[in-house]
Structures are given as structure tokens and as C-alpha cells.
Amino acid sequence: MTLIYQSTRDKTNQVTASQAILQGLATDGGLYVPTEVPNVALDFETLKNASYQEVATLVLSAFLDDFTAEEIAYCVENAYDSKFDDAAIAPLVKLDGQYNLELFHGNTIAFKDMALSILPYLMTTAAKKHGVDREIVILTATSGDTGKAAMAGFADVPGTKIVVFYPKDGVSKIQEHQMTTQVGENVKVIAIDGNFDNAQTNVKAMFNNEALRDKMLANGKQFSSANSMNIGRLVPQIAYYVYAYAQLVKSGAIKNGADINFTVPTGNFGNILAGYYAKQIGLPIGKLICASNENNVLTDFFRTGTYDKNRDFFVTSSPSMDILVSSNLERLIFHLTGDSDVATSELMTSLNTTGTYKITDEMLAELNGFYAEFADEAEISAQIAATFEGDHYVEDPHTAVASAVYKKYLAETQDTTPTVIVSTASPYKFPKVVVESLTILTGQEDDFDLVKKLEKISGTPLPKAVSDLFGAPVLHDTVIPATDMQAAVEAYLVLS
């Protein structure tokens, strides 16, 4: 029987996995979630010897079961290939007191590659499956990494265009240069005067704009999303949680069936939500530790049950987490309500109108599988230095947030369960804060000076994703007010 996905805001809005991937966001503004937990054969005596590709195939086949075995194989084989610079795809590195799951070995050196390498194949396969001959326009807001990874995946893919919006002063210089030098005839990158939440809110508004949707259809086009709002982004992320566990069993670090914890640097809540779904299918996870930076709206939510975005917004050294509206939390809220579209819709309406909502005490009690804390800028820098001093291992600021929060969790709970830090980006994407944490700077260095300095300090070679940026021409230099985003999209697509 085919697994059905329904909108978090309207239980009658039901689609198959491939239809959900094509749409990206539900037409009622909700997010698609599976109506039941699929059965996944998590036999770790077998999986401990499986490749990443085999684990991904197992997970995708269960969650995206209206794709044929041949279609899944095609998508997996083309996604997880030589574009990753480590044959393990997601290697697990043992450090002092923790394991770091490195998710930055793809061609944009960030964890978004893990899902965005496969999404174009899933999407074009789904389009062919449903006989869609309209041009698919990928509309995306990014806090730094999704944009580049999505463009790298969709550049020059026939039948698609991709439009990426990012906050002009809210990403690192390396992240920005990765985006603004992106080649591809079907690619458009636009900076906005505003923050990520402004970009994401306006992207959602375009998805929910019926007049715009009709205009798109009249011009032979339809929107879809590369953000983690799209279940085609979310489901592939479940695989690396399963793979990490299998590798711990294989190494003898844990016994098959023993619990492990994951600490996840968290902004839009997609990455840690994939861990939640991994737990739902039977992965032995004790705690999911939600690590935030100074934009700690999630920390407060998990501790109090109140979500309140009415607070100061901080631009930090971990920009992919500079988010006050964590879109994927809606999926977890839906499950906490007992899969009630009515209750979820009411809470999301409250968030949109007042900037806040509060869950019941019973729902809050169900969150005991999570722990939440945050790290400030000084703690992030100190953690980068401490990890380098102790292990001669360099963490990027997002991973350092997770490591710092894990140390707080240990101090608070004394829980010595083996713990995996979900390492989301290469330190070469954020050279300024990393190098500043490890040595004294003159203040005259630009990001390209800093990556060379980081290479010398760390002894790890400069990734091709960064070295290719040297001398690369800027191809996208448009900057607009956030309020002009829809007009910019219509102009680019020449909608009549």
C-alpha cells in the first residue's frame, strides 16, 4: 500500500511522495508529513557492512514508495558518487568524548549536499512519472548553505529554473561568493536587504499566492522548493542517522540495540527533525540535543512550551542558524497534537498573527526525548580552540555550537551515552571566526587570505569548492528590498 503524505493544515490535502516532492509546499501553506511511520528493516548486523548508498536506498524506498526500485537506484547512484571527496560519503570521526559525523564532503562542503545532491533526480523523476511538462521553478530562501547546494544540484537541469534569495549581510563571505559565482543558464541569485526570516516568509507567501500560482500555470510553469519544507529534502537526511549508528556498531563502539544521542546544530529544524523520524522508524536514539546559537528561540520553546519570535535577531558567526521562524518545527507540532490539522493550523495562525504560540503541558511532556541549549559567540570561539587543542581537529562554528551545547548537556545530566555531533559544514566556509579562534589576526586579511592561513594551521588541504572560488567572476550582483521579491521573480520568469 502506497504511503500517503498529508498537509499539516488540512488532512484532506493528501498526495503521494512524488507529488509532495513536485509541489514542495502544500497549497494550503502547510507541510507534507507521512500519514504513518513506514516499516524499515533496521538490521544492523547487515547494515554495519552496508555502503552509504545502500543505507540511503533502504530509507528512501520506505518513505518514497511510489518510486520504483529502478528509479530509487538511479537517483541514489547519480547523487552519491565521485562528487563526494570521501568514499564513505558521511565519515564518522572519533574525537575525545564524542563522534563527529562529517556531512561536508560534497561539492559545496556543507550538509545540504547530502539531500540536495539527490533532490534534482527525485524531482525530475517525479515530473516524468506524472507527465508534468511544465517548467519547474525552484524557489528558495537560504541562510547560507541551501542556496549554493541547490544551485549546484539544479544548474542546467533541463525543464527547471532556480531562484535563490539570501540576506545580503547574513552569510559568510565564502558562502556569498559561492552563490554569486554560480554558473548555469537557469540560475538566478538575488540578495535582499533583510534577514533569512524575511526571505523565507516572502517565499512562503509566493507559494501560497493563488493569483501568482495561476499566472505561473498560464505560462507553463510551477513552483517547487529546495528548502527542507520539501519532503524530498527531508527524507534523504534520515539516511545519515541510520548510517552513523551502523558505523558505531561496526567499529565496536556500541552494541547493536544500544541507545546513542545526537547533538544537532539547529536553525530551521529540518536536520534534527530527520533525526526524530529516524527514531520513529526504530533507530535507538536516546536524546536529540537541539543546539542553537544566540538566536535561541528553540531553546526557549523546548524548555517552556512557548514559541516566541518577538525578540532581537542576532547576526552571528554561525549564520545558517540565524533563524527565528523554524519552519520544520510545524511538522513536529503536528505530531505532538496527535496529527491534528485543526490544532496545528490554529497554532501556526497564532504565530503568523502574534508572533507566538504556546503548546499544552501534555504536548510539552512529549518532548522529553529532546534537550535544548544554546552557545553564545564567546563559547563558540572557545570550543573551536578547545577541540583543536585537544584533538588537532578543526570545527566550523555551527559544529562548534553543537559541541559546546553537548558539553553543557554532559555537565547538566552526566549522561555518558555515546554521542554523535552532527557536523554540518567545513571550517573553510567560515574561515574568519575559525582562524580568529586559533590565532591572532592583523585585521587586514580577507577571506581568501584566511583560508590559506587555515590550511597552514590545520594541515588539511584546501577543498576544491573553495580553491575554485579564487578568481571566479561574480555573475549575480542584484540586491533588492525584501518587499520586492515577488516582482523580481515575475520579472525573471517573464510572466505575462
N, C-alpha and C positions, 0 to 999 in steps of 0.2 A: 504494500500500500504506500502511495507516494506521500512523503512528508509535506505537510501544508504549513505555510507561513501566514500569519495574520498581523494586521496593524495593531499597535499598542493602543490606538484610539478608536478603533471600530472593528469589532470582532467579525463583522460580516465582510470586511475587506480582506479576502483570502486569496492567496496566489501560491504557485509552486516556487521552488527555489530559483529556477531560471528566470521566471517572471519577476521575482523580487530583485534579482541582480540587475535586470534590464531597467527596472523603474528606479532603483536606488533608494528613493524615499517614498513612503506611501502617499497617495494622493490626498489623504486627509491630514497630512502633516505628521503622522505617527511613523514609527519604525517597525519594520517587519521582524517578527520573532517566531521561532518554531512552535507549533501548537502542542508538540510533545517532545520529550527527550528521546533521540534516536538510540537504538541499540548499537553500541560499538564494542567489538570484541577486543578488549584490552588484555591480551595475553602477553605479559611482559617476558615470559620465558622465550617467546618468539620475537617480540618487539625489541628486545635488547640487542638483537643482531640485525635489526632492520635498518635500512638506509632512511635518510630524511624523506626521500621521495616515496618510499613505501609507507611510512607513517602518515604523510600527507594524503596519500591515496586512500588509506583506511578511513581517515577522518572525513575527507571530502565526499567519499562515496556514501557515507551515512547521512550527512547533513544536506547534501545536494543530490538527492537520489533520483531526480528526474533527468540527470545527465547519465548517459550510458557509460559503461566501463571504458569503452574506447575513447569517449570524449574526455573523461577524467584523466585517462592516461596521456592523452595528447596535451592537455593543459599542464599537467604536472611535469611532463618531460621537457616542455618548452620553457617552463617557468624556472625550474630549479636545475640549471645547467651551468655551463662554464662562466656565466656572468657573475657567479659567486666565486670568490677567490679562495675559499676553503671547501674541500670536498665534503666535509661534514655538514655544510650549509649553515648550521647553527651549533658551533662547537661549545662545549661546556668546559670552563677553565676553573680549576680548583685554586682558591686563594686561602689565606689564613682565616678559617672560621666561616667561610661561605663559598658558594659556587657562582660564577658569573656565566650566564647564558648569553653568548655573544651573537646578537642578531644584526650585526652591521657589516656582514661580509658580501652584501650585494653591491650593485653598481652605483648606488648613491650613498653607501656607507651609513645607512640608518635602518631601523627595524621595519619601517614602512615597506621596504623592498620584499619582506617576507610574504606580504599579501599582494602588493601592487605589481609584483612580477607575474602573478598568475591572473589577476583580475582582467586584464585585456583579453586573455584567452577564454576565460569564463564568459565574459560579456559578448564577445563576437561569436562564440559557440552558441550562446543562448539566443542571440539575434537570428542566427541561421536556423536554429531549432524552431523558432516561432515565425519564420518567414518575414522578419522585420526588414524592410528595405529602406526605412528612414535613416537619415544620418543621426548617429548617437552623439550628443554633445555632453561631454563630461564637464560638469560644473562643480568646482571645488574651491573651498576655502582652506588655507593652510596656515599653521603656526610655525612652519619652517621646513618640515621633512616630507609631509604628504605631497606637497606640490611638485617637488623635484622627482620623487619616486613615481608619482602618477604620470608626469610628463615623459619620463624615461620609458615607462611601460606603454604609453599610448602614442608616442611620437610616430607619425606617418603610418599608423594602423589604418587601413582602408575603411571607409564608412564611419569614421569618427573625427570629432574635433574635441579639443580640451581647452578650457578656460580656467586659469588659476588666479585666485586673489590672495594676496598676502599683506600683512601690516607692514608698512614701509619701514618703520623704526622698531619692529618687533621680532626680527630674526637676526641671526649672526651674519657677519659679512660673507663668510664662506657659504652659508645657506642661500643668501641673496644672490651671490654670484653664480651658484649652481643653477638657480632658476632663471636669472636674466640672460644667461648664455645658452639656454636650451635651444637646440636646433629642432626643426620639424615644421613642415608646411601647415600642419593642422594645430599648431600650438600658439596659445596667447597667454601671456603673463602680465598681470596688472597689479601694481601696488596701490594700496589705499591709505589715506590719512585716517588712521583709526587703529583699533586693536583687532585681535583674532575674533573676539565675540561679535564685533560689528560685521566682520566679513561673513562669519558663519550665519548670523541672524539674517543677513540680506540674501545669502544663498538659499536658505530655507524658504524665505519669502518668495523667491522666484520659483522654486519648486511648487509652492502652494498657490501661485497666481494662475487662476483658471484662464484668464484672458491671454496671458503670456503663453500658457500651455496650448491653447487653441491656435494662437499665431504660429507657434513652433510647428504644430501638426500641419497647418495650412502651407507651411514652407518645407514640408518633408523632413522635419527634424523632431527629435525628442530629447529631453534631458535625462541624464543618469548621473550617478555620483561616484567619485572615487574616495570619498571620505568614509570613515568607519561606520557612518549611518547605513551604508550599503552592506548587506549581509555577505556579499561576495568579498568584502574586505575583512569582515569579522571572522568568518568560519575558517579561512586558512590559518589564522593566528592560533587557533586551538591546537593545531598540529605541533607547534614547538613546545607546548607544555607537556604533551604526551612524550615527545622525543626526549626532552630533558630528563623526565622520570626514567625512561628506558635506559638512558646513558648512565644514570646513577646506579641502576640495578646491574648493568653490565660491568661497571667498574668495581662493584662490591661495596660501594659507599653506603648503600641501603639494601635491606632485604625486600624482596618482592612483596608488596602489600603494605609496607610501612608508609606512614604519612611523611610528606615533606611540606615545607612552606615556600611560598613565592613572594618576593618583595618586588613591587612593580611601580616604577615612576609613572605617575598618572596625571593626565590632563583632561582629555575628552572621554575617558573611561572605557575606550574600546579595548585596549590591551589587557587590562585587568578583567574586563568582562569576558574576554576569551578564556581566561583562567577560570572564571566562575562556571562557564559552560563546560570546560574540561572536567571540573569537579562534578558537575551534574551527570556526565556520562560515565562516572566511576573512577576518575583519577584520584588516587589517595592524597588529597591536599588537606592539610590541617588548617593553616591560616593563609589568607590572601592579604598581604600587607600593602595597604594603599599609601604610597609615598607622594607627598605634594611639596611644592616649593612655597614661597610666601603667599602665593595665591591659593590659600588653604581652605577654600570653600568646601572641599570634600572631607577634609579632616573634621571640620565642624559638623558636617552632616552626619558622618558616621558616629560621632560622639554624642550628638544631641537629637538627631532626627529632624532637624530643621535645615533646609537648604535655603541659603540667603545670598543672592548675588549682589545685593546692595552694599557694596564695600569698595574700598580702594583697589584699583588694579595696579599691579606692580610689573614693570619690565625687568626681568631677571636674567641671570646667566644661563638659565635652562628654559629658553623661550618656547619650546614645544609644549611646555606645561603652563604657560601663561594664559590660562583659560578660567573664566568664571562661570560659564554655562557648559557643563559637561554633558554633551548630547546623549551619549550612550547610557548614562545613568537611567534614562527613561525606560530602557529595557529591563533593568534590574527592578525599578519601581513597579513596573507591570507585573513581574513575577511575585514581588512582595505583596501586591494587592490580591493575590490569588488569581492572577491573569484576568483582572477586571479592566476592560477597556473604558468603562464609565469612570471608575475611580482614577485611573491613570490620566484620562483626559481632563478631569477636574483639577488634578494636581498640576498638570502642565499649563492649563489655562491660568491658574493662580501664579505660576512662575512668570508667564508672559505678561500678566497684567499688574502684578505687585512686586515681582522680582523674588518671591519667596514662596515656600510651601513647607508644611510640616506633616510627617508621616505619623501614624498611630504608634503607641507604645508597643503594640503587638508586632507591628512591622519592624520597629527598631530592634526588638528582641531577636528577630530572624536574621539580623546582620551580625550575629556573633561569630560567623566564620571569617569576618573581616577585622582588621586592625588598621587604624589610620593615624598618621602623624605627619609632620612637615619638617623641613630643614630650611634654615634661612641662608643668606648668602655667605656669611662667615663660616657656617657649618659645612656648606658645600665645598668651599675652598679648603678648609681644614681636612675634610675627608679625602679630597683628591691628593693632598700632600701625604696623609697618613697611609693611604693604600699604596702610593708609590714608594714610600719609605719602607713599608713592611713587606711588600711583595714585588717591588720593582714593576708594578703594573699600573698603567695609566687609565683612569676612568674619565669619561666625559661628564659634564656637570649633571646631566639627567640621571646617569647611573650612580653618580656620587650622592644625589638626593636619596636614591633607594638604599645605598649602603649606609648613609648617615641615619636614616629612619630605622633601618634594621638594627643598628647599634642601640637606638633608643628602645626599640621593642625588646631586645635582649635584656637591657637594664631594667625595664619595667616588669617583664614576665619571667625572666630566667628560663625561657623555653629554648631548649637546646636542639629542637628538631632540625635536621639538616635543611638548609635554606638556600634557595636559588635566587640570586639577584638577576632580574631581567634587564640585561644591558642593552640599551636601545640605540646607541649611536657611537660612532668612532670619535675619540677625542680630537681628531683632526678637523671635525666640523666646528669645533668651538675652541680654537687654539688660544685665544686671548685669556679666558678665565683659567684654562688648564696651565698654561705656561706661567701666568701670574701666580698661581698656587704653588709652583715648583721652583721658581727662581725670581730674581729681581729684574725688572724691566726698566728701560730708559724712558719709555713713554713715546718714543719715536717710531716704534715698529708698527707696520701694518700687518694684516692677517697673513700675507704671504711670507713676510719675514718670520712671523711667529710659527708657521707650520714647519719651516726649515729648522727653527730652534727646537721645536718639539721633537722632530725627527732625531736630532742630535742628542737631546736629553733622554729620550725613551729608548733609543736603539731599535725602534720599529720602523720599517720602511714607509715612506710616504705613499698613501693609497693612490691608485690611478685616478680615482674620482676627484682627488684634489690636484694632483700634478697636471691633469688635463686642463685645469682652470687657468693655469699660467698662460697669459697672453690670449686667452679666449675672448673674442669680441662680445660686447654686450649687445644683444639683439632685441631686448624688451626693456623699455625705459618709461613706460606710461605710469603716471601717478594721478589718481583721481580721488575726490571725496567719496567716502563710503556710500553716501546717498545717490551717487551716480552709477552704481554698479550695474543695475538693470539696463540703463541706457547704453552702457559700454558693451554689454553682451549683445543687445539688439543691433548695435552698430557693427560689431564684429561679424555677426551672423547674417547681416544684411537682410533683416526680417522686414518684409513688406506688408 
